């Protein structure tokens, strides 16, 4: 289904949902749906947390950074764990970005955010700080955002002790973490600080108690399901008012004075329309929004950058936006629509060959990643030995997979807001990662 919106509606994407998921996304979803046979409520919370941690570790890349350190700081109810990713070994103070992991407020943690944080530290050149906040149902939803606010305040107050320039801070998160990041950004403005240069919201849930058309449109088969959303809502709603602006930042009437935003949305995401509505609301309040819309992707895709080129593209783009904002460049107010374009796009046999080749490459990559992640969970020394012995062989194989994958499918983007003068097509956008991206043909 190809859903269209008017191009003049607050810079919303022209195509909300591609005719089909991107080819790599299709392969991923086929594998996932093959094994996701149980209803979410049939799992224990412990099992859900273990499954999500294993999946995030297995399918996210461990990009090298100069230093990764764990630290505890005092929070409102005890110590809060932070993981700090430093992109270089210099002693100069760097801008910093606080990241809030996703997981429906119920699962996730510092480990599940590791790949995203490593990528963003490397692509932005700023210090990335990941925070472990309290989860439901052991705690209500207020507890988690109080922890994140305390971590942000610590960075502003004590960040110099770990090489942070506290005058250049940003906040972000994905899904539930995007909800918390938006709420904390609003609270920081209400309290008069800490001042933020940017907020990054990846497929955020900003109005938890409300349903949008995208929930029904993408109800089943696209990783996050309507059934899962309803189950999570029942669990978290027991102790909070879902219309409270501190819980649902999208319910706020006045967004004047909020920091500029980068918002990432996906066409096959039940939360797509929530993120787009918040982008439109920010723009309506005069807040610049750099909207990155992946019409052929699904909720949570940034976590799986070892197998999804769109995830690597998205993380590069967010990193570039962070670098720009935290070096005081003028904020961007624009919309990019980004999609994978199959190189083998003809119907019939060639299309079938392309699908099979993409699935085979993904299976090859996944087996290696799951093996490494599984060993790491069971025996870190065994995992280290595995990487040491097989590393010289695995690196060329990974390079070959990327080359072959690039031949099968490429990422292209075109800017649809603001429109070029006279209706001319926008200039080609420099690609994330340094490769040229041409405007998508009409």
Steps between C-alpha positions, in 0.01 A plus 500: 500500500636844405359759738538865404474822698484857363851636449407829665387348831775624734763330285367148552634223273329458166507122538420378848532129425678340207327243280699234689775497762854551371655176377732457801210584731288232331771241554538602866125486564470157337764359736352677802141394433612143443614477863263750670216250538397572861287791616694757700290441813603133503859595585618589848647848542838339570483306172399812304793694642744219426369455144520871416850530647621199299344628179638853534849371579495249215370726222669828588859580403765556766667797334836584663528820706793640695363416846192349664464543877225427750421741780241539774350836597251582770136498393171577674469143633859380508790453258439533126725309261648688203710366214724762340627470142788728408582531128866605536789502746548875514482679834286784365144535619246377248126556456285221641183314406282314755328192353187330640451142383173364364304196612143603575599624850517129596814355342836623378803647668852622442599185309208525255605857416867414454503481120307826453723685747822373344379601155393847610821567691702408192289682243452819705833535681323581827487320834194276519360413843253213534283489812341201671167626630248319718252282311135405542325307642738504799482881487247744358579705192589808704804321645673449166476859385610626842815287459567641152447858620741436787759363255464810280537728800812310608651543153434874515639530852784245509564419134836677495633218720462258207602740224157641413437856390181561698406800286437267204254226595234305310255221587341220303346156502311242299137392546430513875836671537384761248197560719723555803745720307215724377353522852836584659573760230168666585573485871844653450337795323242537776773500764723740311771243434714318430487660154494251213628551146300210350252223571514178295179297496503169311147365436382650832180418686400850610128442575491160668126493558398584144472289186582625150407360156850354460431260788222329308683527167808324644324283755676170427816368343730801540693423821299724735135394489174658612453206737838566663421870535166426668663252739776746594244776550302285742815423701624859528162672541432341838671779696510808275276740312592451135375850413741660748740717299797368700403150380371590151699803380301511177194604701667833586321799348793742489836390356640850459868522591575127465844406363526416129419140420609212282209258463534160334183323380431175316219422257414154636497611864177505706645812670575678171215751522581580862853608407377696198233675707763609752722627218211705362419631847860611558509674163171667580666646811791634294744223596727379214459129425737290290261218404651176365225276367577141395181394320616139456621432854344376824503597867836441668705466181792711629590222745578259215777677312702182448237377251312815386665761281220744584599476867860586418379790287272629776769486767741687273242770435416540868869515583556772240206698639642468852843621389342799326270598788762460771744714307239777491409480132159635402228235553338336199126504435449250221360160405692221333329190366746211492455156349692198381501462124559142377759476227324189367158660468355318203209261557532129457814293538740788567281631782481152653878463478539837674267398783681169552842664488401764755355237735813284463733790582288589802502140624879484457550822697248400767662163571836667563344772715289261708802274555710789623221641718414160645859430593524846656199432721619155607876556518662837421850340485372249243349784297830690510687189385244447221554855373880470528524171313234561235529879472743493204255276312177670604605852399541418127173307509320801649653724232383259229146493642484880502622516141248243386223663701579835342471343157156363590357809668605863552370775727367812332348816642319803373404819678129578485489794742565780451430482128754650264409840347275469198424137573840381375630177652730554800872468466650156560553435869851396609464143614551386853831324510655699216339339192295711259124462524297611202143626525255215460356499146133596472 
